[in-house]
Amino acid sequence: MKLYSTKHQSPDVDLKEAVLTGLPADNGLYMPYEINPLPQKFWDHLDDYSYTEMAFHIAQHLIGDDIPSTELNKIVQEAYNFDAPLIEVGDYSVLELYHGPTLAFKDFGARFMGRLMGYFLRNNNKEVNILVATSGDTGSAVAHGFLNVEGIKVTILYPKGKVSAIQEKQFTTLGANITAIEIDGTFDDCQSLVKQAFLDKELNEKLTLSSANSINIARLIPQSFYYIYAYKQLDDKTLPLYFSVPSGNFGNLTAGLFAKKMGLPVTKMIAANNSNDVFTLYYETGRFEPKSSVTTLSNAMDVGNPSNFARIMDMYDNHLENVRNEITAYCYNDEQTADGIKKVFEDFNYLMCPHTSVGYLAMDEFVYENDLNPLYINGIVLSTAHPVKFGDVVEPLIQAHIHIPDRLKSIISGKKQSITMSPSFDVFKTWLMNK
Ligand SMILES: *Cc1c(COP(=O)(O)O)cnc(C)c1O
């Protein structure tokens, strides 16, 4: 697999280099040269494949000879030991992507990336230190994705008292190769400490540092698999196909565009934004104007400068009309998001997290605006997180308690282990040097 930088100022790389470095030096993003249609044989057999069989075939098709097939198969088998069921909810279907260990769709990307990096680092004799700053969800997905991966140590920095209790438990109770540092400061302080560490010469001479950032291509590739898995589960595959994707950094939606390039017959992708509406405004006006993020109920989508916008522009040659042919966009505020959760619960007895609600609203508006008959389309809403993760938002709306899944119960009962630190780079550096 050969990859280029969207800024075209850095050399082409193979998959190993793209995964281990994360970002090209010119500050672009890595993109594969070729995303070709899957062979007819694949589509003919799709109905017979399990998730892992399907994922293996797609991964092999995309990645080619960069990894021996027995190794690739092992990575996929280990990463995907949970399902992604398609559930009928009213006129549409919801693809539940929250059945992994951290109850959010980021498990699909992080578990694949963790194992892929583990493979590339095997026999390397060097221990790699992954540093991650998190405001909540990324930390837990990365921690679980890399848990017990040989040769890798993960350090997670998070702002003390500013992540939810469940989120904190998800990355502080694991132990093994995962260390959590509680910073007496903000998320920005955490991010700044990580950035300084990557730039520090002395640290980089002593340690091999790496990031598990969401823009790593290793997180995007596996997110294309479940779009095809949703299609596999449809009763009538001949109807026009639409996906509504709750979006923040647009990694999820970009992966759907990859799936389309591989031959998935998507009529249109629907980008669903909360009040962080930079992409919706671009869609409406043609102007892309990043701004500071605002806090909403769907906080994993609070992004003011979506990083994968560069990949979307690259795929459609910076042409607004090309983008509009593939994607449409809507945005919703918190009041609409809350009403959406309530209405779908009352009408269909189905509970959504705030992110999924934004996606459901967008699907509904798209169908209404285009005068479509929901009976004659396949409208699929991606559900990105389990509602229990947002219990404080959701429970008052439905005036009931949410049942806590067993895999979460065992996390909640675990013992928190963390190191408290001031937001000082000298302190952080000394700690890393003495590890
Ligand atoms: C990360 C996240 C999103 C946004 O996904 P992007 O790929 O950044 O667009 C949506 N919902 C949840 C629950 C998330 O954790």
The ligand as an ORCA input file, in Angstrom:
! r2SCAN-3c Opt
* xyz 0 1
  C     -15.550     10.579     18.077
  C     -17.039     10.503     18.128
  C     -17.862     11.059     17.107
  C     -17.294     11.829     15.944
  O     -16.615     11.011     15.031
  P     -15.633     11.666     13.950
  O     -15.009     10.500     13.271
  O     -14.648     12.486     14.724
  O     -16.472     12.493     13.042
  C     -19.226     10.877     17.204
  N     -19.789     10.229     18.248
  C     -19.043      9.686     19.246
  C     -19.716      9.002     20.370
  C     -17.636      9.791     19.222
  O     -16.913      9.272     20.233
*
